[in-house]
Amino acid sequence: MNTTDQPSGISLLDYLAQQANCKYLSDLRYTDRQLLYMLLTPVPEHAFSPRHWADAMAYLAGVPCAACTKGELLDYLCR
C-alpha cells in the first residue's frame, strides 16, 4: 500500500479484508484481532478518511462510532 494515500477506490474495511486474506468482508469479524492490529499499525491515519476509521470501528466492534480515530480502533483491537 502506498503509505501516503488511500488505495484508489477501496475502503479501509476492504483493505483489511484483502490484507487478511478474507474471502468475504464478513470474515473480518472472525479474524484474529492481533492480526488486524498488525495490519493496521503501519497504515498512516491520513491514508483513510475519518469516516473509514469510524466505519471500521462500528463494523468490527459492533458499536456505532461517529468519529473514531486509528488510535481508538487499535485500542479496541488490543482488548
Secondary structure, 3 states (H helix, E strand, C coil): CCCCCCCCCCCHHHHHHHHCCCCCHHHHHHCCHHHHHHHHCCCCHHHCCHHHHHHHHHHHHCCCCCCCCHHHHHHHHHC
